[in-house]
Amino acid sequence: MARVQGRSSKCMLDYSGPSREFFFLVSRELFNPYYGLFEYSANDTYTVQISPMSAFVDNHHEWFRFSGRILGLALVHQYLLDAFFTRPFYKGLLRIPCDLSDLEYLDEEFHQSLQWMKDNDIEDMLDLTFTVNEEVFGQITERELKPGGANIPVSEKNKKEYIERMVKWRIERGVVQQTESLVRGFYEVVDARLVSVFDARELELVIAGTAEIDLVDWRNNTEYRGGYHDNHIVIRWFWAAVERFNNEQRLRLLQFVTGTSSIPYEGFASLRGSNGPRRFCVEKWGKITSLPRAHTCFNRLDLPPYPSFSMLYEKMLTAVEETSTFGLE
């Protein structure tokens, strides 16, 4: 149950800490673009979406059904995942149609081109028909967006329909069946009434939390034990060290202590522990020769009373950098 010297160790009781870490680690692998089921969006290497190439992965429909069930179980049990998806992905889970604005989260360049068409008079400006070129097995083929689309010029009068069909094509291309499998798995474990109250952004925050650490919120929702208090010199050094960390290191520190690198959408006040909400805690513990240790079940960091900022910073950095290795105390 304690993570010692940068390593995670567990007792025989779960207290939900290991469960949270399980979902975190499973999601890290399952939604990793390296394995072919998902890919990064065209905008970044952070948010992911279903990959059209996933059709070539063995048993891909079962994998997507499993992915949907993991998403559903995480939602039901209020565990955050180490995965961030595009806005159209969340709309797909909610079975909500996408519109032009959603493309901005998927492919900014494609969105801008259609947005320009929407905002400007295109009469006699563009030589387009209701077709689109798409790549299949390395070959460029022309696909009609509607029956007879190759013979229907795009005009100012029908551009609204053209944009709507282009948005639908861009979001659904090559992933319709995979999406259906994932959504089916999701609703096998989630009552549709549970998520009917959410829009896509709210569902995103509930599933993935937030990525950017708010230090003020974090500090305001931290408690101290063993003689530490907010104005204690070691605690002041601790927050100075966290402030020096970049955001990725802060997320890794959070994962080291809580088992997840995501923050609930309500903020640090809603961090969960073994029996409901439990705030981040720093407790005085150990000798100055020891590394910090953590109890993921209780969101507690055991921090020795180091005699200098430099020692505290180095010890914390070492512990945080070693969170991917595990052992028993």
VENVENHU-V345150 format. One record per residue. PSI is psi in whole degrees, -180 to 180 (* if undefined). Layout:
psi = <PSI	PSI>
This chain:
psi = <-18	145	118	132	50	5	148	127	146	143	-177	-15	140	-53	18	-14	-54	-35	-43	-41	-34	-49	-38	-48	-40	-44	-34	-39	-47	-40	14	123	-19	-30	-2	-11	-34	163	159	150	166	-14	-29	-179	43	-55	145	162	167	135	133	-29	-8	-19	-19	2	133	135	36	-32	-38	-36	-41	-35	-43	-42	-41	-38	-39	-44	-43	-44	-40	-39	-46	-42	3	41	138	152	154	62	140	128	166	159	-42	-30	-46	-35	-36	-41	-36	-3	41	130	146	157	-176	-39	-28	-24	-23	-31	-13	-48	95	-41	-43	-40	-44	-39	-41	-34	-39	-44	-40	-38	-10	155	118	6	125	19	-36	135	79	152	175	59	165	144	128	152	126	116	40	-2	136	122	153	130	135	136	-15	159	129	15	-27	-21	13	106	147	128	177	-33	-35	9	-29	-46	-41	-45	-44	-42	-35	-40	-47	-43	-46	-37	-35	-12	119	5	11	-51	-38	-41	-41	-40	-43	-45	-37	-45	-39	-47	-4	-23	-8	129	126	-30	-26	-37	-3	-19	-9	148	-179	-41	-40	-40	-38	-45	-36	-40	-45	-8	-156	153	-33	124	129	103	-36	-46	-41	-51	-38	-20	35	138	163	151	168	18	-11	152	172	-28	5	142	-40	-37	-38	-39	-39	-49	-30	-38	-44	-38	-34	-29	147	174	-36	-41	-35	-42	-37	-35	-43	-41	-38	-39	-37	-15	-4	149	12	157	134	151	-21	-8	-174	-20	-19	17	141	146	-150	-27	44	-162	134	122	158	136	140	123	141	127	144	175	161	-11	-10	154	158	152	163	151	98	-24	-27	10	39	133	123	113	114	155	73	146	-9	158	-42	-41	-44	-44	-46	-40	-43	-43	-41	-45	-45	-40	-17	16	-8	-2	147	152	-178	142	*>
